[in-house]
Amino acid sequence: MALIRDPQAFPVVGVDAHLPPVADERLTPQALRERFAHPPAWEPEVLAERRMFARTPAHASVLVPLVLRPQGLTVLLTQRTDHLSDHPGQVSFPGGRAEPEDQDPADTALREAEEEVGLARRHVEVIGQLPLYKTVTAFMVTPVVALVQPPFDLRVDPSEVAEAFEVPLAFLMHPAHHQRHAVEFGGERREFFSMPWQAPGREQPYFIWGATAAMLRNFYRFLAA
């Protein structure tokens, strides 16, 4: 999807309001710990995008940070800066390319989150991983799911991140908020998800789409199974 510069210009061809939301009792810290400790039989819905970059695939990780707020868990997301070569301006999880010194995918995700938004490891409890996701930009991404304990102070790296914000997990785990868009490349039809989030007091919604929305959709399938 890297060739799509304005994803909101593509028509919405469906909304999955017919699918049930994840029950509230499954969206608690302990329920999530138990789900990853004893995962059900399930199938991820989206695992790869059409590859459009002729470069050697690289391993990467993202942190899916679930913040323990009094009103319920939220997902910490970032808006990438517009000058980045990969996925400029998109809403993303904190994360990036694996480095040789990283011990495992979780170590990559924690390091990148600390570098991008200043999220200290002492606040983070890794509880599991979602299936590997292959992006259009030839990254093989491991989503690392973690619980984040406030209070914490973020220090956004302005060279990579324009801003950080939080979205209620319950909103993202409700398929009535999952839109499908259609696009054609080379005569081939493709679809992608979006999950627009209208934050209180903000004029324009955050447009969550592409790889981030696909990984959230897989998270929904995992929790709903």
C-alpha positions in Angstrom: 0.0 0.0 0.0 3.0 2.3 0.0 1.9 3.8 -3.4 -1.3 5.1 -1.8 -0.7 8.7 -0.8 -4.3 9.6 0.1 -6.1 6.4 1.4 -9.2 8.4 2.3 -9.8 9.1 -1.3 -10.6 5.4 -2.0 -14.3 4.4 -1.5 -15.5 2.5 1.5 -17.0 -0.7 0.1 -18.0 -2.2 3.4 -18.3 -1.9 7.2 -18.2 -5.0 9.3 -21.0 -4.0 11.7 -22.4 -7.6 11.4 -19.5 -9.0 13.4 -19.7 -8.9 17.2 -17.4 -6.7 19.3 -15.0 -8.3 21.7 -16.7 -8.7 25.0 -15.6 -6.2 27.7 -14.6 -9.1 30.0 -12.0 -10.1 27.4 -10.4 -6.6 27.4 -9.1 -6.6 30.9 -5.3 -7.0 31.7 -5.8 -10.4 33.4 -8.0 -11.7 30.6 -5.4 -10.7 28.0 -2.6 -12.3 29.9 -4.6 -15.5 30.1 -5.5 -15.4 26.4 -1.9 -15.2 25.3 -0.8 -17.8 27.9 -3.5 -20.2 26.5 -4.3 -19.1 23.0 -7.4 -20.5 21.2 -7.5 -22.1 17.8 -7.8 -19.1 15.4 -6.8 -17.8 12.0 -5.3 -14.3 11.3 -7.2 -12.5 8.5 -4.4 -10.5 6.9 -0.8 -11.6 6.8 0.8 -9.9 3.9 0.5 -7.0 1.5 1.4 -7.1 -2.1 5.1 -6.5 -2.4 6.1 -3.5 -4.4 9.6 -2.8 -3.3 12.4 -4.8 -4.9 14.7 -5.0 -1.8 15.8 -7.7 0.6 13.1 -8.3 3.2 14.1 -7.1 6.7 12.9 -8.2 10.1 11.2 -5.6 12.3 9.0 -5.4 15.4 6.3 -3.1 16.6 5.0 -2.6 20.1 1.3 -2.8 20.6 1.1 -0.8 23.9 -2.1 -1.3 25.9 -2.2 1.5 28.4 -3.9 0.7 31.7 -6.3 3.7 32.1 -9.1 3.9 34.8 -11.7 4.0 32.0 -10.3 0.9 30.3 -7.3 -0.1 28.2 -6.2 2.2 25.4 -3.8 1.7 22.5 -0.8 4.0 22.2 -0.2 5.0 18.6 2.0 7.4 16.7 1.6 9.7 13.7 4.7 9.4 11.6 6.4 12.5 10.2 5.8 13.3 6.6 9.5 13.2 5.5 10.1 9.5 6.3 10.9 7.2 3.4 8.7 4.4 4.6 5.0 5.0 5.4 5.3 8.8 5.8 2.5 10.5 7.7 0.8 7.2 8.6 -0.6 6.2 12.0 1.7 3.4 13.3 2.6 1.4 16.4 6.0 2.4 17.8 8.6 0.1 16.2 11.2 -0.4 13.5 13.9 -2.5 12.0 15.7 -5.2 14.1 19.3 -4.6 15.0 22.0 -7.2 15.5 22.2 -6.4 19.2 18.5 -7.1 19.8 18.0 -10.4 21.6 14.5 -11.1 20.1 11.5 -9.4 18.5 10.3 -8.1 21.9 13.7 -6.5 22.6 13.4 -4.8 19.2 10.0 -3.5 20.0 10.9 -2.2 23.4 14.1 -0.5 22.1 12.3 1.2 19.3 9.4 2.4 21.6 12.0 3.9 23.9 13.8 5.6 21.0 10.7 6.9 19.2 8.4 8.0 22.0 10.6 7.7 25.2 8.5 4.9 26.7 10.7 3.4 29.4 10.9 -0.4 29.7 10.1 -0.3 33.4 6.5 0.6 32.5 6.0 -2.2 30.0 4.9 -5.8 30.6 5.2 -7.9 27.4 2.3 -10.5 27.3 2.6 -12.0 23.9 3.0 -11.7 20.1 0.7 -11.7 17.1 1.5 -13.5 13.8 4.3 -12.1 11.5 3.0 -9.5 9.1 4.7 -8.7 5.8 4.4 -5.1 4.6 4.4 -3.7 1.1 7.8 -2.1 2.0 9.4 -5.6 2.5 9.4 -5.6 6.3 8.6 -8.8 8.1 7.0 -7.3 11.2 6.4 -9.1 14.6 3.6 -7.3 16.6 4.6 -7.5 20.3 1.6 -6.9 22.6 2.3 -5.4 26.0 0.6 -3.8 29.0 1.8 -0.3 29.9 1.5 1.0 33.5 1.0 4.7 34.0 2.2 7.2 35.0 4.9 7.7 32.3 6.3 10.6 30.4 6.7 10.4 26.7 9.5 12.1 24.8 8.7 12.0 21.1 11.6 11.9 18.6 10.6 14.7 16.2 12.7 13.2 13.4 10.3 10.2 13.3 7.1 11.0 15.2 4.8 13.9 14.7 2.7 13.0 17.8 1.6 10.2 20.0 -2.0 9.6 21.0 -4.2 6.9 22.6 -7.4 5.2 21.3 -9.7 3.1 23.4 -9.1 -0.6 22.8 -12.8 -1.3 22.9 -13.3 1.0 20.0 -10.7 -0.8 17.9 -12.1 -4.2 18.9 -15.6 -3.3 17.6 -15.9 -4.3 13.9 -18.6 -1.6 13.3 -15.6 0.7 13.2 -13.7 -1.4 10.7 -14.1 0.0 7.2 -13.0 -1.8 4.0 -11.6 0.2 1.0 -11.1 -1.0 -2.5 -8.2 -0.1 -4.8 -6.9 -1.4 -8.1 -3.2 -1.8 -9.1 -2.3 -3.3 -12.5 -5.9 -4.5 -13.0 -5.9 -6.4 -9.7 -8.4 -5.4 -7.0 -7.1 -5.1 -3.4 -8.8 -4.1 -0.2 -7.5 -2.5 2.9 -8.9 -1.7 6.3 -9.3 1.6 8.0 -10.4 2.5 11.6 -10.9 6.3 11.8 -10.8 7.6 15.3 -12.4 10.9 16.2 -10.5 12.1 19.3 -12.5 14.5 21.6 -11.6 18.1 20.8 -9.8 17.3 17.5 -11.1 18.7 14.3 -10.1 15.8 12.0 -10.1 12.1 12.9 -6.9 10.0 13.0 -7.0 7.8 10.0 -5.7 4.4 11.1 -5.2 2.2 8.0 -2.8 -0.1 6.2 -0.5 -2.4 8.2 -1.5 -0.9 11.5 -5.2 -1.5 10.8 -4.5 -5.0 9.5 -2.6 -6.0 12.6 -5.4 -4.6 14.8 -7.8 -6.6 12.7 -5.8 -9.8 13.4 -5.8 -8.8 17.1 -9.6 -8.6 16.9 -9.7 -12.1 15.4 -7.4 -13.4 18.1 -9.5 -12.0 21.0 -12.9 -12.9 19.4 -12.0 -16.5 18.7 
